[in-house]
Amino acid sequence: MSLSVPWPVRLYSPRLVLRPLVTSDHDAWLAGFTSRRPPQSRHDGGPHDPMQTPRPWFRKLCRRHRKLWRDDECYILGIFDRQTGRHYGHLDIYVIERDERQWGNLGYAIHNTAQRRGLATEACTVAIPWAFQALQLHRLEAVISPDNPSSLGVARKLGLEHEGRRKGFERVGSQWYDQDVYVAIQGRWRPPPL
């Protein structure tokens, strides 16, 4: 089963708008990445060199995101401030399996200059119901490193169920790491108040 989900979409929360990136977002997107502080943990990319992401590169990125969307592979939404247009990060829903499982992975990342303000929780609170309804997913997993307290905190605030730990599930370089699995299941998950 493959879906045709309308492009683009805009999801609103009290402070945020979530939507696919478009080429005119380059300046805001770049400002978000270049204003980052040095990495705070191994899960934090820190600032990046703007010379690596010029406008032509960004146009290709936007086209790639749209192709992933059209092919029902991954739905990537930029997280922006509703009032200022500031880029805070992104949220992605990767389709793992269709048909009998209707299963996806939920990922989120907030620039380290905007963390600890509840933005990831707020973004996921509006994206999860959209994934259940528009994407027709039944199960969403957030797979999180046990040494990533910020991301674990988001999963808990969202009311995701801790399902267990996958041993040696993710390779980074030559090292294999365990991952905790948190799930939202349609009909069982309840959104936290915004």
trRosetta pair geometry for C-beta under 8 A, 3 or more apart (Angstrom, degrees):
i j d omega theta_ij theta_ji phi_ij phi_ji
1 98 4.5 -152 61 159 86 129
1 99 5.5 155 7 -71 100 57
2 71 7.8 -61 -155 -177 127 45
2 72 4.7 179 -156 27 83 154
2 98 6.9 -86 -74 -70 48 171
3 72 5.1 130 45 -107 76 128
3 135 6.5 -178 45 -145 165 52
3 136 6.4 164 -79 25 139 117
4 70 8.0 8 -131 -149 72 60
4 72 7.9 -73 -73 -59 36 111
5 9 7.4 -41 154 -38 105 130
5 69 6.8 -101 68 -180 110 90
5 72 7.3 124 -2 -98 104 82
5 75 7.1 -23 77 -97 158 129
5 134 5.7 79 -137 157 111 104
5 135 6.3 -11 -85 -90 141 68
6 9 6.4 108 90 -69 89 90
6 134 7.9 -85 31 -157 87 123
7 20 6.8 -4 -151 6 92 154
7 66 6.6 73 -152 -141 154 92
7 69 5.9 102 -90 127 120 141
7 70 7.2 -34 -36 -72 143 80
8 19 5.7 53 160 -169 126 99
8 20 4.8 -129 -131 33 111 112
8 22 7.5 -66 -61 -59 155 110
9 19 6.5 -162 88 -123 52 71
9 20 7.3 87 38 -14 69 95
9 77 7.7 -57 77 -102 100 118
9 130 7.3 129 153 -164 149 139
9 134 7.2 69 -107 178 156 172
10 17 5.7 -20 -165 -168 98 106
10 18 7.2 145 -159 73 46 52
10 19 4.7 -12 -103 -83 69 116
11 17 7.1 145 74 -161 48 52
11 18 4.2 -14 59 56 103 105
11 19 7.2 179 21 -64 68 64
11 77 7.0 0 27 -158 117 157
11 126 4.7 151 162 135 116 121
11 127 6.2 120 104 -82 169 64
11 130 5.7 -74 -95 -48 136 152
12 16 7.2 169 -152 91 44 58
12 17 5.6 -18 -100 -104 71 73
12 18 7.9 -152 -67 20 28 74
12 82 6.9 66 -142 -102 93 126
12 126 6.9 -151 76 -148 28 161
13 16 4.6 19 49 49 104 94
13 17 8.0 -162 26 -73 68 33
13 18 7.7 51 -6 -14 100 101
13 82 8.0 -144 67 -45 60 126
13 122 4.8 145 138 168 159 99
13 123 6.8 -121 -1 -87 146 38
13 125 6.6 90 -111 73 133 106
13 126 4.7 -135 -64 -27 99 136
13 194 5.9 -147 -164 -143 101 150
14 82 7.9 -123 138 4 32 147
14 122 7.2 -88 42 -152 87 130
14 194 5.6 166 -9 147 113 120
15 81 6.7 -47 164 -138 84 68
15 82 6.0 -163 172 8 30 109
15 83 8.0 -52 -155 -2 63 98
15 119 7.3 -93 93 -112 131 81
15 122 6.3 14 45 151 106 164
16 79 5.8 -27 -157 -165 130 85
16 80 6.7 130 -158 71 73 45
16 81 6.8 -64 -106 -110 58 31
16 82 5.9 -150 -111 -38 4 92
16 88 7.4 -72 -116 26 113 142
16 119 6.7 118 -68 -152 134 86
16 122 5.8 135 6 119 130 119
16 123 5.8 -72 116 -84 167 80
16 126 7.7 -166 80 24 112 140
17 80 5.1 -24 64 68 87 99
17 81 7.9 11 20 104 83 15
17 82 5.1 113 -26 -96 93 74
18 77 4.2 38 173 155 98 134
18 78 7.0 172 -150 79 55 43
18 79 5.7 -17 -101 -100 82 64
18 80 7.6 167 -87 22 32 76
18 91 6.2 -24 -140 36 132 126
18 123 5.8 115 -73 -149 126 93
18 126 6.6 172 13 89 130 120
18 127 6.1 -62 105 -74 173 103
19 77 6.0 88 19 -151 5 90
19 78 6.2 -25 69 53 60 88
19 80 7.1 -29 31 15 96 120
20 62 7.7 101 155 -149 99 82
20 65 6.0 158 -157 131 104 128
20 66 6.9 83 178 -82 149 75
20 69 6.8 -32 -97 -56 140 154
20 76 6.7 80 -122 84 76 71
20 77 6.3 -68 -69 -108 46 57
20 78 7.0 72 -176 4 14 90
21 25 5.0 -119 -153 56 81 149
21 29 6.6 39 -132 -76 125 141
21 58 8.0 -112 154 -177 134 93
21 61 7.0 -16 91 117 147 104
21 62 5.2 -121 106 -104 99 88
21 65 6.0 90 43 38 101 164
21 76 7.4 -24 2 113 100 107
21 78 4.9 97 -70 -36 80 126
22 25 5.5 111 58 -11 60 104
22 62 6.1 77 -135 -142 26 139
23 26 6.4 -5 179 -33 53 105
23 55 7.5 58 -168 -165 97 90
23 58 6.6 119 -136 117 66 101
23 59 5.2 19 -112 -103 114 79
23 62 5.5 -105 -64 10 67 164
25 28 5.4 -68 -165 52 68 107
25 29 5.0 69 137 -29 93 110
25 58 7.9 -152 79 174 79 129
25 62 7.9 139 41 -87 110 122
25 78 6.4 -162 -169 -25 159 176
25 87 7.0 99 -178 -77 105 128
26 29 5.8 -62 -141 40 25 111
26 30 5.9 21 163 -18 65 111
26 55 5.5 6 -135 -110 167 76
26 58 4.6 106 -108 113 104 168
27 30 5.9 -57 -143 38 25 108
27 31 6.3 28 157 -21 62 107
28 31 5.7 -52 -146 34 30 113
28 32 6.6 36 153 -23 62 102
28 80 7.1 27 147 -120 146 111
28 85 5.6 -100 -104 142 149 94
28 86 6.5 -167 -157 -135 106 28
28 87 4.4 128 143 -25 92 106
29 32 5.8 -55 -158 29 30 114
29 33 6.8 16 153 -8 64 107
29 58 6.9 143 73 -135 144 129
29 78 7.0 -79 -94 -126 102 137
29 87 5.0 119 -94 -75 43 174
30 33 6.0 -62 -150 42 34 104
30 34 5.8 17 161 -8 72 115
30 50 5.6 61 -166 -124 118 106
30 53 6.4 -178 -104 98 97 120
30 58 7.8 -68 -54 -77 102 142
31 34 6.2 -61 -132 46 26 100
31 35 5.8 20 169 -18 64 117
31 86 7.5 -93 98 -140 124 75
31 87 6.7 130 66 35 87 106
32 35 6.5 -67 -143 37 17 104
32 36 7.6 40 152 -48 54 89
32 86 7.1 126 -80 175 97 74
32 87 3.7 -89 -38 90 139 103
32 88 6.6 -138 -130 -76 130 12
32 89 7.1 -167 175 -62 139 45
32 111 5.0 -146 179 -50 90 149
32 114 7.9 -33 -144 -9 96 132
33 36 6.2 -31 -168 -13 36 114
33 47 6.6 112 154 -148 62 56
33 48 5.1 -31 161 36 116 103
33 50 7.8 142 90 -86 110 74
33 53 7.4 41 71 37 156 156
33 111 7.0 -134 -87 -106 39 120
34 47 5.6 52 -150 -157 36 105
34 48 6.8 -84 -84 60 60 60
34 50 5.4 -3 -80 -58 133 105
35 47 7.1 -180 59 -106 11 109
35 111 7.2 47 77 169 90 146
35 113 5.5 -41 122 -4 99 164
36 45 7.3 10 141 87 171 80
36 46 5.5 157 121 -175 125 34
36 47 4.2 -178 64 -72 92 65
36 48 7.6 43 34 -6 129 67
36 111 5.3 -126 -89 -164 95 98
36 112 5.3 78 -154 38 93 96
36 113 5.8 -137 -113 -18 45 102
37 40 7.0 50 93 -50 114 97
37 46 7.1 -80 102 -133 44 73
37 47 7.3 163 49 -35 4 97
37 112 5.2 -97 44 101 93 122
37 113 6.0 136 -15 -71 89 81
38 46 5.1 -4 -156 -130 37 122
38 47 7.3 -47 -83 7 42 94
39 42 7.6 51 165 -94 133 22
39 44 4.3 150 -149 93 76 98
39 45 6.6 -124 -94 122 103 8
39 46 3.8 -69 -49 -48 75 109
39 112 7.6 168 -127 -37 36 158
40 44 4.7 54 40 17 75 166
40 112 5.5 159 -6 -140 119 140
41 44 5.0 95 48 1 69 106
41 147 7.7 -173 -174 135 129 95
41 148 7.1 147 121 -114 149 69
42 147 7.7 33 43 105 115 123
42 172 7.7 84 161 151 125 164
43 145 6.6 -156 -78 41 125 135
43 147 8.0 177 -29 101 119 82
43 148 4.8 74 -47 -112 163 113
43 150 7.6 -166 89 46 139 113
43 151 7.0 -110 169 -16 158 126
44 112 5.3 49 -153 -67 127 129
45 48 6.8 -14 144 -52 116 106
46 112 7.3 -12 -97 11 43 140
48 52 6.3 -77 158 50 110 130
48 53 7.1 62 113 -6 125 124
49 52 4.8 85 82 -7 95 106
49 53 8.0 142 93 6 60 85
50 53 6.2 -79 -153 53 46 88
50 54 7.8 83 156 -77 74 57
51 54 7.2 -2 -159 -51 37 93
52 57 7.4 -111 145 104 50 177
53 57 5.1 -129 -146 91 47 135
53 58 6.0 71 172 -61 89 90
53 61 7.9 5 -148 -25 102 144
54 57 5.3 99 55 11 62 104
54 58 7.1 -122 109 -5 33 94
55 58 5.5 -57 -143 38 33 112
55 59 6.4 39 157 -25 67 100
56 59 5.6 -47 -149 29 34 114
56 60 6.8 34 153 -16 63 102
57 60 5.8 -57 -159 35 33 111
57 61 6.5 37 145 -23 66 104
58 61 5.3 -48 -149 32 38 117
58 62 6.5 40 152 -19 66 100
59 62 5.8 -52 -152 34 33 111
59 63 6.5 31 150 -16 65 105
60 63 5.6 -54 -148 38 35 112
60 64 6.2 37 152 -22 67 105
61 64 5.7 -54 -148 35 31 112
61 65 6.4 33 154 -20 65 104
62 65 5.8 -52 -149 34 31 112
62 66 6.5 30 153 -18 64 105
63 66 5.7 -56 -150 37 32 111
63 67 6.5 34 152 -20 66 104
64 67 5.7 -53 -149 35 33 112
64 68 6.5 35 153 -19 65 103
65 68 5.8 -53 -150 35 32 112
65 69 6.4 35 150 -20 64 106
65 76 4.8 -93 -140 56 111 124
66 69 5.4 -52 -150 36 35 116
66 70 6.2 34 153 -19 67 106
67 70 5.6 -53 -142 39 32 111
67 71 6.0 20 160 -9 66 112
68 71 6.0 -64 -143 46 26 104
68 73 4.6 -91 -159 68 75 108
68 74 4.3 -29 166 54 128 89
68 75 7.6 -162 119 -68 100 32
68 76 6.8 49 80 -5 137 107
69 72 7.8 26 173 -71 31 33
69 73 7.9 -76 -51 45 17 73
69 74 7.4 -66 -67 84 51 52
69 75 5.7 77 -111 -109 84 67
69 76 7.5 -104 -60 25 98 74
72 95 5.8 -6 156 15 76 162
72 98 7.6 27 143 -67 132 133
73 94 7.2 -19 153 -149 64 72
73 95 6.0 -129 -152 42 23 104
74 92 5.8 1 -178 -175 105 112
74 93 7.0 164 -156 84 57 46
74 94 4.6 -14 -108 -107 95 70
74 95 6.8 -137 -73 10 45 76
75 92 6.7 158 81 -156 50 60
75 93 4.6 -5 55 56 103 97
75 94 8.0 -157 25 -71 63 32
75 95 7.9 72 -10 -33 91 93
75 131 7.7 -179 57 -102 142 89
75 135 6.7 -112 -12 -86 151 134
76 90 6.0 -1 -173 -179 91 128
76 91 7.6 162 -154 85 48 45
76 92 4.6 -13 -103 -104 72 97
77 90 6.4 155 82 -160 46 75
77 91 5.0 -14 63 62 100 91
77 92 7.2 176 20 -83 67 46
77 123 7.9 175 99 -173 121 114
77 127 6.7 -164 41 -108 149 125
78 87 6.1 -53 -176 -135 116 99
78 89 7.9 169 -157 100 57 30
78 90 5.5 -47 -107 -101 45 85
79 87 7.3 101 76 -163 59 58
79 88 4.5 -65 106 66 104 101
79 89 4.9 2 44 65 123 70
79 90 6.0 -165 -2 -92 89 25
79 91 6.0 84 -54 -15 109 95
79 110 7.2 -51 72 -102 149 80
79 119 6.6 110 155 162 141 111
79 123 5.0 -42 -114 -101 127 144
80 85 5.7 -20 -176 -153 121 42
80 86 6.6 152 -158 74 68 40
80 87 5.7 -36 -100 -98 78 52
80 88 6.8 173 -100 8 22 88
81 84 4.4 8 96 48 135 89
81 85 6.2 -38 65 18 86 13
81 86 4.2 33 9 44 124 89
81 88 6.6 109 -45 -37 78 110
86 114 8.0 160 132 -87 123 140
87 111 7.6 84 114 -21 78 133
88 110 5.6 -21 156 -141 94 86
88 111 6.1 -133 -168 19 45 98
88 114 4.7 -118 -142 111 93 166
88 119 5.3 -112 163 170 151 154
89 108 7.0 68 126 178 130 73
89 109 4.8 -153 -169 102 119 62
89 110 4.0 -108 -22 -106 153 39
89 111 5.4 -158 -67 -17 89 67
89 114 7.0 -147 -25 68 104 129
89 119 7.2 121 26 118 119 128
89 120 7.3 -23 72 -84 149 87
89 123 7.9 -116 75 -20 105 167
90 108 7.4 -162 99 -142 48 50
90 109 5.9 11 52 53 76 92
91 106 7.6 -19 -172 -167 95 82
91 107 7.0 161 -159 89 49 57
91 108 4.7 -7 -109 -104 79 85
91 120 7.8 145 -85 -142 103 72
91 123 5.1 -170 -48 145 139 126
91 124 6.6 179 -129 -78 137 67
91 127 5.4 -126 136 -65 151 168
92 106 7.8 157 85 -155 51 38
92 107 4.6 -5 57 60 93 105
92 108 7.7 -173 21 -73 62 44
93 104 5.1 21 -180 161 91 140
93 105 7.2 161 -155 77 46 48
93 106 5.9 -11 -104 -101 75 63
93 107 7.7 -170 -74 24 32 73
93 127 6.9 -171 -47 165 120 116
93 131 5.1 -168 -130 -106 157 124
93 135 6.5 -121 123 -45 146 173
93 137 7.4 -133 178 -17 128 156
93 140 7.1 -55 -134 -126 104 117
94 104 6.1 159 79 -164 45 82
94 105 4.4 -9 57 54 102 102
94 107 6.9 38 -8 -3 106 114
95 98 6.6 15 175 -58 122 86
95 103 7.8 108 -164 84 57 51
95 104 5.2 -44 -104 -102 45 96
95 135 7.4 -150 -84 -176 107 123
95 137 7.4 -142 -113 -87 82 116
96 101 7.5 -65 92 112 99 134
96 103 4.7 -51 65 107 112 97
96 104 5.8 174 4 -109 85 30
96 105 5.8 91 -48 -24 110 93
96 141 7.7 18 -17 28 147 118
97 100 7.9 -28 141 61 117 70
97 101 4.3 30 99 64 120 132
97 102 7.5 -63 99 -29 73 13
97 103 4.7 21 50 46 91 107
98 101 7.3 110 111 59 7 80
98 102 6.4 31 -146 -90 45 54
99 102 7.5 -151 63 -48 26 67
101 138 7.3 -146 160 49 42 117
101 139 7.0 -63 172 34 81 123
102 136 6.2 -89 -144 131 125 78
102 137 5.1 168 162 -141 87 43
102 138 4.0 81 89 2 119 97
102 139 6.7 117 96 18 74 78
103 137 6.8 107 -104 -155 9 98
103 138 7.0 -38 -71 58 56 85
103 139 4.8 -14 -114 70 76 107
103 140 7.9 166 -161 -83 52 32
103 141 7.3 20 -176 -8 95 106
104 131 6.3 -127 62 -171 150 128
104 135 6.9 15 -39 131 156 143
104 137 4.5 -47 2 -125 119 150
104 139 7.2 162 29 90 61 58
104 140 5.2 -19 76 -109 91 74
104 141 7.4 -171 98 24 43 73
105 140 7.2 124 -126 -161 12 67
105 141 5.3 -35 -112 69 65 90
105 142 7.4 116 -168 -96 68 34
105 143 6.5 -34 -143 2 113 106
106 124 6.7 74 176 -132 134 112
106 127 7.5 135 -138 110 112 123
106 128 7.1 -6 -103 -92 148 87
106 131 7.4 -91 -87 -41 104 169
106 140 4.7 50 -33 172 114 114
106 141 6.7 -177 18 81 82 34
106 142 4.8 -46 74 -76 101 84
106 184 7.3 37 -14 21 149 117
107 142 7.3 147 -84 -129 41 77
108 120 4.7 119 138 -149 139 105
108 123 6.4 146 -134 85 130 127
108 124 6.0 -71 -57 -62 150 108
108 142 7.9 -22 10 -127 98 120
108 151 7.6 160 69 -128 92 93
108 154 6.8 -127 71 146 137 162
109 120 7.9 42 -68 -102 3 119
110 114 5.4 -114 171 88 104 99
110 115 5.2 135 100 -86 119 74
110 119 5.3 123 -117 80 141 120
110 120 5.1 -108 -31 -55 123 100
111 114 5.0 63 67 19 89 103
111 115 7.4 -138 93 -35 42 82
112 115 5.5 -27 -141 -4 43 122
114 117 6.2 -69 174 24 67 130
114 119 5.9 0 144 5 109 156
115 119 7.6 -107 -112 33 36 111
115 120 8.0 7 -125 -16 75 113
115 150 6.3 -24 -165 -149 132 143
116 150 7.7 -83 -66 -126 74 110
118 121 5.0 -55 -164 46 72 116
118 122 5.6 76 137 -27 87 103
118 157 7.6 -130 -130 155 87 162
119 122 5.7 -56 -145 38 31 112
119 123 6.2 31 157 -20 66 107
120 123 5.7 -54 -145 37 30 111
120 124 6.2 25 158 -14 65 109
120 151 7.8 -84 142 -115 165 60
120 154 4.6 -42 106 -119 124 141
121 124 6.0 -59 -145 41 27 106
121 125 6.2 36 154 -31 63 107
121 154 5.3 -152 -68 -142 79 79
121 157 4.7 -41 -113 103 138 131
121 158 5.9 -156 -137 -64 81 82
121 192 6.9 -27 175 55 115 137
122 125 5.7 -51 -149 26 29 117
122 126 7.3 11 159 -4 60 101
122 194 6.1 86 -128 -132 87 103
123 126 6.7 -71 -163 41 31 95
123 127 6.0 18 152 -15 70 119
124 127 5.4 -63 -133 44 36 108
124 128 5.8 42 169 -32 74 102
124 154 6.8 107 7 170 147 111
124 158 5.4 -42 106 -103 133 136
125 128 6.8 -38 -136 21 19 108
125 158 6.7 -153 -74 -123 75 87
125 191 4.9 96 -156 -158 88 112
125 192 6.1 -88 -105 51 124 80
125 194 5.9 164 112 -74 156 104
126 129 6.9 -59 -161 38 36 102
126 130 6.7 34 148 -17 66 114
127 130 5.4 -62 -152 41 38 115
127 131 6.2 42 152 -25 72 103
128 131 5.6 -51 -149 31 33 113
128 132 6.7 30 154 -16 64 103
128 140 6.2 -135 -132 37 90 159
128 158 7.4 127 -33 -169 149 124
128 184 5.3 -40 -152 121 133 167
128 189 6.6 -92 156 122 140 149
128 191 6.9 170 65 -90 124 98
129 132 5.6 -54 -149 37 37 111
129 133 6.1 18 159 -6 71 111
129 191 6.8 -39 -40 -53 113 131
130 133 6.1 -65 -139 48 28 98
130 134 5.2 -12 -177 19 72 118
130 135 7.1 62 134 -3 68 98
131 134 7.2 -47 -97 55 16 84
131 135 4.7 -29 -153 39 53 128
131 137 4.9 -27 157 39 92 126
131 140 5.8 63 112 -73 151 134
132 135 7.4 26 -16 56 9 85
132 136 7.6 31 176 -120 34 18
132 137 6.0 -84 -96 68 42 75
132 138 7.4 75 -130 -104 81 28
132 140 7.9 -87 -61 -24 81 117
132 186 4.5 140 -137 -102 121 111
133 136 7.5 -15 163 -71 16 50
137 140 6.0 75 127 -63 138 86
137 186 7.3 162 106 -41 61 121
138 185 6.8 7 154 -155 72 72
138 186 5.0 -91 -146 19 53 120
139 183 6.2 -24 -165 -160 92 115
139 184 7.5 155 -156 81 45 52
139 185 5.4 -9 -106 -108 76 76
139 186 7.4 -94 -60 -1 44 84
140 183 6.7 147 80 -155 51 62
140 184 4.6 -4 58 55 105 97
140 185 7.9 -161 27 -73 66 37
141 163 7.8 -58 -123 20 100 142
141 181 5.7 -35 -156 -158 113 94
141 182 7.0 132 -160 72 59 47
141 183 5.4 -29 -100 -97 66 79
142 151 7.6 -164 164 170 121 102
142 154 7.9 -130 179 98 162 104
142 155 5.2 -160 84 -100 143 113
142 160 6.0 -27 26 -152 121 173
142 181 7.7 143 74 -157 49 45
142 182 4.6 -18 60 65 99 102
142 183 7.6 -167 19 -77 70 32
142 184 8.0 53 -13 -9 99 94
143 166 7.2 -19 -144 25 113 131
143 169 7.1 -118 -175 125 128 144
143 170 7.6 144 138 -53 121 123
143 179 4.7 23 176 161 94 135
143 180 7.4 163 -157 78 48 42
143 181 5.7 -14 -105 -101 73 70
143 182 8.0 -168 -76 27 30 69
144 148 5.6 -124 -179 66 93 123
144 151 4.7 -172 -138 120 122 120
144 152 5.6 159 132 -75 146 69
144 155 6.1 -118 -15 -29 153 143
144 179 6.4 134 61 -164 26 81
144 180 5.1 -30 68 63 85 93
144 181 8.0 165 22 -83 74 23
144 182 6.5 12 7 4 119 111
145 148 4.3 90 67 -11 93 110
145 151 7.4 74 42 58 75 137
145 170 7.3 -83 -80 48 93 144
145 177 5.9 -13 -122 148 105 138
145 178 7.6 109 -141 84 61 61
145 179 6.1 -53 -84 -110 46 69
145 180 7.5 54 155 14 5 86
146 152 7.5 49 -139 -71 39 137
146 165 7.1 9 -62 -122 121 121
146 178 5.9 9 -5 91 119 108
146 179 7.6 -162 -26 -125 76 23
146 180 5.5 105 -77 -29 76 110
148 151 4.3 5 131 32 119 114
148 152 6.1 140 91 -20 72 90
149 152 5.5 -58 -141 42 34 113
149 153 6.0 42 158 -27 68 104
150 153 5.7 -55 -154 31 28 114
150 154 6.9 30 149 -20 62 100
151 154 5.6 -46 -153 29 38 114
151 155 6.7 39 150 -18 65 101
152 155 5.7 -52 -152 35 35 113
152 156 6.4 32 152 -16 67 106
152 180 6.9 43 -107 62 104 146
153 156 5.8 -56 -147 38 32 109
153 157 6.2 31 156 -18 67 107
154 157 5.8 -57 -145 38 29 109
154 158 6.2 29 156 -20 64 109
155 158 5.8 -60 -151 37 27 112
155 160 4.5 -66 -171 46 82 130
155 162 7.7 92 134 -79 127 80
155 182 4.0 106 -168 53 133 175
156 159 7.7 43 176 -69 34 26
156 160 7.2 -79 -76 45 25 83
156 182 7.9 -106 -58 -122 52 148
157 192 6.1 -49 159 -22 72 167
158 182 8.0 101 68 145 118 136
158 184 7.2 -67 140 -70 120 122
158 191 7.8 -46 -159 -136 71 57
158 192 6.2 -120 -128 -7 31 115
159 184 7.9 76 93 -103 79 96
159 189 6.5 136 104 -155 107 78
159 190 6.0 -51 118 66 161 73
159 191 7.5 178 36 -133 130 17
159 192 5.7 162 -17 -54 111 91
160 182 3.7 68 124 162 130 111
160 183 6.0 149 -171 59 94 23
160 184 5.4 -71 -112 -55 86 81
160 189 7.3 -3 -103 -120 55 118
161 182 6.6 156 73 -159 37 65
161 183 5.2 -29 60 60 93 84
161 184 7.6 147 12 -82 83 37
161 185 7.4 -15 19 0 129 102
161 188 7.5 -16 -26 128 134 128
161 189 7.9 -118 -14 -89 95 86
162 180 6.6 -34 -145 178 98 113
162 181 7.5 115 -162 83 52 55
162 182 5.6 -34 -95 -100 53 79
163 181 4.4 -49 60 101 109 105
163 182 6.8 171 4 -104 86 22
163 183 5.2 49 -38 -6 126 115
164 180 7.6 -161 112 -147 27 62
164 181 5.7 4 60 44 63 109
165 178 5.4 11 178 177 111 119
165 179 7.0 161 -156 82 65 37
165 180 5.3 -37 -100 -98 77 62
165 181 7.1 -176 -92 6 24 83
166 169 3.7 57 115 -63 116 139
166 178 6.6 164 84 -160 51 66
166 179 4.9 -8 56 60 101 90
166 180 7.9 -175 17 -87 73 14
166 181 6.1 75 -20 -37 101 112
167 178 5.4 -29 -121 -108 44 96
168 176 4.1 22 -149 146 84 131
168 177 7.3 122 -123 61 36 15
168 178 6.6 -13 -36 -78 34 61
169 176 7.6 128 30 -176 25 93
169 177 7.1 -53 53 90 69 61
169 178 6.4 63 12 -146 95 34
169 179 4.2 -80 64 18 134 112
170 176 7.0 147 78 -156 39 59
170 177 4.9 -28 68 61 93 95
170 179 5.4 86 -12 -50 112 122
171 174 7.6 -29 -169 -150 103 14
171 175 7.0 154 -153 82 62 40
171 176 5.2 -34 -94 -96 73 69
171 177 7.6 163 -93 13 23 77
172 175 5.6 -21 67 67 79 93
172 177 6.2 19 7 -8 108 122
184 188 7.8 -179 -170 79 50 89
184 189 3.9 27 -158 -79 87 157
185 188 4.3 24 76 38 100 121
185 189 6.0 148 49 -26 46 95
186 189 7.1 -39 -92 25 23 102
191 194 7.9 -16 148 -37 117 91
